[in-house]
Amino acid sequence: MTLPNIPVPSFTHLPSLLPSSAGWISIAQIAIAILLVIAILLQQRGSGLSSAFGGQGGVYYQKRGFEKVLYWSTIVLGALFAGAAFLMLLV
């Protein structure tokens, strides 16, 4: 007994609903940019060059806990954003 020969529909003629590789990189770059802005805005005010402009300064303290995680995540997000921007040049 043989099974009937039923044609299988081909969907290769339909446009893809998923973005191309450049589209995925753009989406990732936007997400990284939003996270980077949030990480920068959450960092403590009054650090850096603020002592030169009348802010509090002269006291060195070590970053601990969430402040340290935020500091390193800002560096990582900045590197990822730069890498995504460079990757967009190649694609």
C-alpha positions in Angstrom: 0.0 0.0 0.0 1.5 3.3 -1.0 0.6 6.7 0.4 -0.9 9.4 -1.9 1.6 11.9 -3.2 0.4 15.2 -1.5 2.3 18.3 -2.6 3.9 20.3 0.2 3.5 24.0 -0.1 6.7 26.1 -0.5 6.9 29.4 1.4 10.2 30.6 -0.2 8.4 33.2 -2.3 7.0 35.0 0.9 9.1 37.8 2.4 10.9 37.0 5.6 9.3 38.4 8.7 12.7 38.4 10.5 15.1 41.3 10.1 18.3 40.7 8.2 21.7 40.6 10.1 22.0 44.4 9.8 18.5 44.7 11.3 19.4 42.5 14.3 22.6 44.6 14.8 20.6 47.8 14.7 18.1 46.5 17.2 20.9 45.4 19.5 22.7 48.7 19.1 19.5 50.6 20.1 19.0 48.4 23.2 22.7 48.8 24.2 22.4 52.6 23.7 19.3 52.8 26.0 21.0 50.6 28.7 24.2 52.7 28.4 22.3 56.0 28.9 20.5 54.5 32.0 23.8 53.2 33.4 25.5 56.7 33.0 22.5 58.5 34.5 22.4 56.2 37.5 26.1 56.9 38.4 26.8 59.0 41.4 26.7 62.8 40.9 29.7 64.9 42.0 32.4 62.5 40.9 35.1 63.1 38.3 36.0 66.7 37.5 33.3 68.3 39.7 36.0 69.3 42.2 37.4 71.7 39.6 34.1 73.5 39.3 33.2 73.9 42.9 31.9 70.5 43.7 33.0 68.2 46.5 36.4 66.7 45.9 39.6 65.7 47.5 38.2 62.5 49.0 39.1 59.2 47.4 36.8 56.3 48.1 36.6 52.8 46.7 33.5 51.8 44.7 31.6 49.0 46.4 28.5 47.0 45.7 26.0 48.3 43.2 28.2 51.3 42.4 31.1 49.0 41.3 28.7 46.8 39.2 27.3 49.9 37.6 30.8 51.2 36.8 31.9 48.0 35.1 28.6 47.5 33.3 29.0 51.1 31.9 32.5 50.1 30.5 31.2 46.8 29.1 28.1 48.5 27.5 30.3 51.2 26.0 32.6 48.6 24.5 29.6 46.6 23.2 28.1 49.7 21.6 31.4 50.6 19.9 31.7 47.0 18.7 28.2 47.0 17.3 28.8 50.3 15.6 32.0 48.9 14.0 30.1 45.8 13.0 27.5 47.9 11.3 30.2 49.4 9.1 31.2 45.9 7.9 27.7 44.6 7.2 
